[in-house]
Amino acid sequence: MTDHALPAPRHERTGIVLMLVGIGLFSIVNAVIKELTFRFSVTEIIVFRNFSALIPIVLMAGSMGGLRVLRPTRFRPQAIQALLFLVAIYGHFYAFKLMPITDATAISFAQPIIVVALSAPLLGERVTPAQWAAVVMGFAGVLLMVSPSGQALNIGALCAAGGTMASALSMLQLRQLTATDTSIAILFWTMAISGAAALPLLPFDWVTPTPWQALGLVATGVACGILQYLTTLALHHASAAAVAPTRYTSIVWALAIDVAWFAVVPSPAVLTGAAVVIAAAVLVLRREEA
């Protein structure tokens, strides 16, 4: 199926640059979200973020052929994708609130490893012994990170791990959705349905923002919508294998933000575990590319 939501020309270097820029800006947005969790509930941030993100998405759709590009081929898979996305961002946002961004970012690197582990039972794909070895290696790195001080598992690490698991399931669902629906349609329904699903929880944690705070919450959502499309556009220009290594630049951003913004220095265990997970993910991606 032709994706009318994306332009025709493809330039790999452009895709890599777009992904690098998107990752850097997303890292800054994540820092803003962490700051917001000190004042507002995660539910309130998600509702503002998701519905505000629809503003640039609808505007972009209007320039890509009108609202017809948002029409889903099948609604049920879109709803499943949105709910998985909601669980993922709840997990990640609570992780940002409860632990350093570097720790949460490093744990999220396990996503491609989980995708490989689940692709065999859920999609019937063949997983090689080398890929299984990388999966075991990756989970060993995650176990090292979730207890960075040698203590019992902490809630923030469990939230990050749960969010990463939901994100991996969402990625598997996305593989099937992109065969029938445009990228902009998937993005629209993911944001709209997940935002609506969070609404019933909003009265339990509502904190009335000042006008400036409300503007900040809306601006964060608009930025997320634009950046989400930017990374989608990057995958149009370049293959997933080409842009995959750029994902790991987010750990550099996370380290810099933790030190400069939140005055937190990650433990050696987190850095070691992150290195193990990155190495395992690179092995997985190289095998998939081959």
C-alpha positions as CSV (number, residue, x, y, z in Angstrom):
1,M,0.0,0.0,0.0
2,T,1.3,3.5,-0.8
3,D,1.6,5.7,2.2
4,H,0.0,9.0,1.1
5,A,1.1,10.6,4.4
6,L,4.8,10.6,3.4
7,P,6.6,12.3,0.5
8,A,7.9,10.1,-2.4
9,P,11.7,10.9,-2.5
10,R,14.0,8.9,-0.2
11,H,17.4,10.1,1.0
12,E,19.1,7.9,3.6
13,R,21.4,10.7,4.9
14,T,18.3,12.9,5.4
15,G,16.6,10.1,7.3
16,I,19.6,9.7,9.7
17,V,19.8,13.4,10.3
18,L,16.1,13.7,11.0
19,M,16.3,10.8,13.5
20,L,19.3,12.3,15.3
21,V,17.5,15.6,15.6
22,G,14.2,13.9,16.7
23,I,16.0,11.9,19.3
24,G,17.8,15.0,20.7
25,L,14.6,17.0,20.9
26,F,12.6,14.1,22.3
27,S,15.2,13.8,25.1
28,I,14.6,17.4,26.0
29,V,10.9,16.9,25.9
30,N,11.3,13.9,28.3
31,A,13.2,16.1,30.7
32,V,10.3,18.6,30.6
33,I,7.8,15.8,31.2
34,K,9.9,14.7,34.2
35,E,9.8,18.2,35.5
36,L,6.0,18.3,35.0
37,T,5.5,15.1,37.0
38,F,6.6,17.0,40.1
39,R,3.5,19.3,39.7
40,F,0.9,17.2,37.9
41,S,-0.2,13.6,37.8
42,V,1.0,11.3,35.0
43,T,-2.7,11.0,33.8
44,E,-3.1,14.7,33.5
45,I,0.2,15.0,31.5
46,I,-0.8,12.2,29.2
47,V,-4.3,13.7,28.5
48,F,-2.8,17.1,27.7
49,R,0.0,15.6,25.7
50,N,-2.1,13.3,23.5
51,F,-4.9,15.7,22.7
52,S,-2.5,18.6,22.1
53,A,-0.5,16.3,19.8
54,L,-3.5,16.0,17.6
55,I,-3.2,19.6,16.6
56,P,-0.1,19.3,14.4
57,I,-1.2,15.8,13.3
58,V,-4.5,17.1,11.9
59,L,-2.8,20.1,10.3
60,M,-0.2,17.8,8.6
61,A,-3.0,15.6,7.4
62,G,-4.7,18.6,5.8
63,S,-1.6,19.2,3.7
64,M,-1.4,15.5,2.7
65,G,-4.7,15.1,1.0
66,G,-7.2,16.1,3.6
67,L,-8.7,14.2,6.5
68,R,-9.3,11.1,4.3
69,V,-5.7,10.1,5.0
70,L,-6.7,9.6,8.6
71,R,-9.4,7.0,7.8
72,P,-8.4,3.6,9.3
73,T,-8.7,0.4,7.3
74,R,-9.6,-1.5,10.4
75,F,-10.5,0.1,13.7
76,R,-9.9,-2.8,16.1
77,P,-6.1,-3.1,15.5
78,Q,-5.9,0.7,15.9
79,A,-7.6,0.4,19.3
80,I,-5.2,-2.4,20.4
81,Q,-2.2,-0.3,19.2
82,A,-3.5,2.7,21.1
83,L,-4.0,0.8,24.4
84,L,-0.6,-0.7,24.2
85,F,0.9,2.7,23.6
86,L,-1.0,4.1,26.6
87,V,0.4,1.4,28.9
88,A,3.9,2.1,27.5
89,I,3.8,5.8,28.1
90,Y,2.3,5.3,31.6
91,G,5.2,3.1,32.4
92,H,7.8,5.4,30.9
93,F,6.4,8.6,32.5
94,Y,6.2,7.0,36.0
95,A,9.8,5.8,35.4
96,F,10.8,9.4,34.6
97,K,9.1,10.6,37.8
98,L,10.7,7.9,40.1
99,M,14.2,7.4,38.7
100,P,16.9,9.2,36.7
101,I,16.2,9.6,33.0
102,T,19.4,7.8,32.2
103,D,18.2,4.7,34.0
104,A,14.8,4.7,32.4
105,T,16.3,5.3,28.9
106,A,18.8,2.5,29.3
107,I,16.1,0.0,30.3
108,S,14.0,1.1,27.2
109,F,16.9,-0.1,25.0
110,A,15.7,-3.6,25.7
111,Q,12.7,-3.0,23.3
112,P,14.3,-4.6,20.1
113,I,15.4,-7.5,22.2
114,I,11.9,-8.1,23.5
115,V,10.5,-7.8,20.0
116,V,12.8,-10.6,18.8
117,A,11.9,-12.8,21.8
118,L,8.2,-12.3,21.1
119,S,8.2,-12.5,17.3
120,A,8.6,-16.3,17.4
121,P,5.5,-17.1,19.5
122,L,3.3,-14.2,18.3
123,L,4.2,-13.8,14.7
124,G,5.7,-17.2,13.9
125,E,9.0,-15.7,12.8
126,R,12.2,-17.8,13.0
127,V,14.7,-16.7,15.7
128,T,18.2,-17.9,15.3
129,P,20.4,-19.3,18.2
130,A,22.6,-16.2,17.9
131,Q,19.5,-14.0,18.4
132,W,18.4,-16.0,21.4
133,A,21.9,-15.5,22.9
134,A,21.5,-11.8,22.3
135,V,18.1,-11.9,24.1
136,V,19.6,-13.6,27.1
137,M,22.5,-11.1,27.1
138,G,20.1,-8.2,26.9
139,F,17.9,-9.3,29.8
140,A,21.0,-9.8,31.9
141,G,21.9,-6.2,31.3
142,V,18.4,-5.1,32.2
143,L,18.6,-7.1,35.5
144,L,21.8,-5.3,36.3
145,M,20.2,-1.9,35.7
146,V,16.9,-2.4,37.6
147,S,18.8,-2.7,40.8
148,P,21.6,-0.2,40.3
149,S,22.5,0.1,44.0
150,G,22.4,-3.6,44.7
151,Q,19.0,-3.2,46.5
152,A,15.7,-4.9,45.8
153,L,13.9,-4.0,42.6
154,N,12.5,-0.5,42.7
155,I,9.1,0.7,41.5
156,G,10.6,3.1,38.9
157,A,12.6,0.3,37.3
158,L,9.6,-2.0,37.2
159,C,7.6,0.8,35.6
160,A,10.3,1.3,33.0
161,A,10.5,-2.5,32.3
162,G,6.7,-2.7,32.0
163,G,6.6,0.3,29.7
164,T,9.3,-1.2,27.5
165,M,7.4,-4.5,27.3
166,A,4.2,-2.7,26.2
167,S,6.3,-0.7,23.7
168,A,7.7,-3.9,22.2
169,L,4.2,-5.4,21.9
170,S,3.1,-2.1,20.3
171,M,6.0,-2.4,17.8
172,L,4.8,-5.9,16.8
173,Q,1.3,-4.6,16.3
174,L,2.7,-1.7,14.3
175,R,4.4,-4.1,11.9
176,Q,0.9,-5.4,10.9
177,L,-0.8,-2.0,10.9
178,T,1.7,-0.3,8.5
179,A,0.8,-2.8,5.8
180,T,-2.8,-1.5,5.6
181,D,-2.8,2.1,7.1
182,T,-0.9,5.3,6.6
183,S,1.6,6.4,9.1
184,I,-0.3,9.6,9.9
185,A,-3.6,7.7,10.4
186,I,-1.9,5.3,12.9
187,L,-0.4,8.3,14.7
188,F,-3.7,10.1,14.9
189,W,-5.7,7.1,16.2
190,T,-3.0,6.1,18.6
191,M,-3.0,9.6,20.2
192,A,-6.8,10.0,20.1
193,I,-7.8,6.6,21.5
194,S,-5.1,6.5,24.2
195,G,-6.0,10.0,25.3
196,A,-9.7,9.1,25.5
197,A,-8.9,6.0,27.5
198,A,-7.0,8.0,30.1
199,L,-9.8,10.6,30.5
200,P,-11.9,8.6,33.0
201,L,-8.9,8.6,35.4
202,L,-8.4,12.3,35.1
203,P,-10.8,13.5,37.9
204,F,-8.9,11.4,40.5
205,D,-5.6,13.2,40.0
206,W,-6.6,16.6,38.6
207,V,-4.5,19.6,39.6
208,T,-5.8,22.9,38.1
209,P,-2.9,24.4,36.2
210,T,-2.3,28.2,35.9
211,P,-2.7,29.7,32.4
212,W,1.1,29.5,31.9
213,Q,1.3,25.9,33.1
214,A,-1.7,25.0,30.8
215,L,0.1,26.6,27.9
216,G,3.3,24.6,28.8
217,L,1.3,21.3,28.9
218,V,-0.3,22.0,25.5
219,A,3.1,23.1,24.0
220,T,4.6,19.8,25.2
221,G,1.9,17.8,23.5
222,V,2.2,19.8,20.3
223,A,6.0,19.2,20.3
224,C,5.5,15.5,20.8
225,G,3.1,15.3,17.9
226,I,5.6,17.1,15.6
227,L,8.5,15.0,16.8
228,Q,6.6,11.8,16.5
229,Y,6.0,12.6,12.8
230,L,9.6,13.7,12.4
231,T,10.8,10.2,13.5
232,T,8.2,8.6,11.2
233,L,9.5,10.7,8.3
234,A,13.1,9.6,9.1
235,L,12.0,5.9,8.7
236,H,10.5,6.8,5.3
237,H,13.9,8.2,4.0
238,A,16.1,5.6,5.5
239,S,15.8,1.9,6.4
240,A,15.2,0.8,10.0
241,A,18.6,-0.8,10.0
242,A,20.3,2.4,9.0
243,V,18.6,4.6,11.6
244,A,18.6,2.0,14.5
245,P,22.1,2.9,15.7
246,T,21.1,6.5,16.2
247,R,18.7,5.4,18.9
248,Y,21.6,4.9,21.3
249,T,22.6,8.6,21.1
250,S,19.6,9.1,23.5
251,I,21.8,7.7,26.4
252,V,24.2,10.6,25.8
253,W,21.4,13.1,25.9
254,A,19.9,11.4,29.0
255,L,23.3,11.5,30.8
256,A,23.8,15.2,30.0
257,I,20.3,16.1,31.1
258,D,20.5,14.2,34.3
259,V,23.8,15.8,35.3
260,A,23.0,19.4,34.1
261,W,19.3,19.6,34.8
262,F,18.6,17.3,37.7
263,A,22.1,17.0,39.3
264,V,22.1,13.2,39.2
265,V,25.0,11.0,38.2
266,P,24.1,7.5,37.1
267,S,25.7,4.6,39.0
268,P,28.4,2.4,37.4
269,A,25.9,-0.5,37.4
270,V,23.5,1.4,35.2
271,L,26.2,2.4,32.8
272,T,27.5,-1.2,32.7
273,G,24.0,-2.6,32.2
274,A,23.3,0.0,29.5
275,A,26.5,-1.1,27.6
276,V,25.4,-4.7,27.8
277,V,21.9,-4.0,26.5
278,I,23.2,-1.8,23.7
279,A,25.6,-4.5,22.6
280,A,22.9,-7.2,22.7
281,A,20.5,-4.9,20.7
282,V,23.2,-4.2,18.1
283,L,23.7,-8.0,17.7
284,V,19.9,-8.4,17.2
285,L,19.7,-5.6,14.7
286,R,22.7,-6.9,12.7
287,R,21.1,-10.4,12.5
288,E,17.8,-8.9,11.4
289,E,19.6,-6.9,8.7
290,A,21.4,-10.0,7.5
